């Protein structure tokens, strides 16, 4: 191939659009001695693949021979225990009475409602008192900065 063809192939290669045949041509071309000086910088890129392809691993990989069967039994027991607990708790909660404290006597219902609203009023008033401090702070800040 001529120089423009190599340039086009290199552009396609770096864009990831080359075919296997074109990549093989580039690899062979850059392994030869007749590479143009402007393309010398690409020689290590394609030479790297040839060097790495020739490396053979000498690492020994050990495979585990057998797992402990008790581990599988323990895992299964834990899974069944979790499923059983989940089912038991969900069904026992569903069977609880849904009586929310209804009263047959209107006077008693009125008294209980007054107690609940008084308790709520105490907590709401506490929040309102806290807001008074914020209002005092805001007015003081406006006086100082204005």
N, C-alpha and C positions, 0 to 999 in steps of 0.2 A: 504494500500500500504506500501511497505517497504521503507527504507530510500533512496536507490538509485532511486526508482521511484519518490519520492518527489523531489530529486535533479534534475532529468531529467525534471519533470513537471515545476519546477521553472525556469530552463534554457529556456524551451519552452515558458513559460509565459513572461519572460523578452525579448524574441525575438519576441513576438507577434504572436506565432504560435499555441497557445492552442485553443482547442474548448471550447464551453460554458460548456459542461459537465466537462471538466478537470478543468476549472476555478471554477466551483461550488464545485468540490471535494477539491480543494486547500482552498477555503473559509471555508468549513465545517471542514477540517482538522486543519486549524490554529485557528479556533474558539474553538476547543476541548482542553482538558488539557494535552493530551499525545503527545505534540510536542517535538521533539528531541532538545537537548540543542544547537546544531549547527544551527538549523533553528529558534531559538527564535527571532532573529532579524527581521524576516519577519512577525511576528505576528501583529505588528501595521499596516503594509501595508494592510493586508487583513481584519483586524479589523476596519480599517477606513471606508471601504465600507459598513460594517454592520451598523456602527453608522450613517453615512451620509444618508443611505437609510431610516432610521427611522425618520429623521428630516422632519417636515411638515412646509411648509411656511404659515405664517399668514398674509402676506402682502396683502393689498387690492389694486387692480389695477383698476383705473378709466378709463373708455373708453369715448372718446369724443363722445358726442351725435350727433352733426350735424355740418357740415361745413357751413360757410357763403356762400350763393349762389353768392353774389356779387364778391367774390374772384375768383370764377371760370370764371365769365363773364369778369373780368378785365384781367385775364391771357389769355383768348381766344382773347380778343381785342388786347393785346400786340403782341401776336403771329401773328395775321392777319396783323397788322401794319408792323411788321418786314418783313413778306413775301412780302407784297405789296411794301414796300420801296425797297427791294432787286430787285424785278422784274422791278420796274419803273426805277431805276438807271441803271440796266444792259441794258434795251432796249433803254433808252435815249442815253446812251454812244454809242451803236452800230449804231444809226442813224446819228451820227455826220459825217460831210464830211471827207473823207480820203485824201483830197488834201494836199500834203505835201510841197506846195510852189514851184510848177514847174513854169518855166519861158519860154515864147515863144521867147523872144529876147535873143540870145546867149551872147551879150555884157553885158546885165543886169545880167544874170546868172553868168558870169565870175566875175563881180564886187562883187556880193553877196558872191561868193565862196572865193574870196580874203579876204573879211571882216571876214568871219568865220575862215579862216585859220590864219589870223593875230591875232585874239582873242585867238585862240588855242595856237599859238606860244608864246604869252605873258605869258600864264600860264605854258607852258612847260619850258620856259626859267627861270621862277621863281623857279621851281623845280630843274633845273640844277644848279642855283646859290647856292641853299641850299646844294647841293651835294659838292660844292667846300669847304664849311666849314667842312664837314665831311672828305674830303680828307686832309685838313690842319691838322685837329685833329689827323688823323691816322698817318700822317708823323711825327708829333710832338711826339706822343706816342711812335713810333718806335725809335726815337732818344733818348728819356728819358729812356726807358726800355732796350735798347740794348747796 
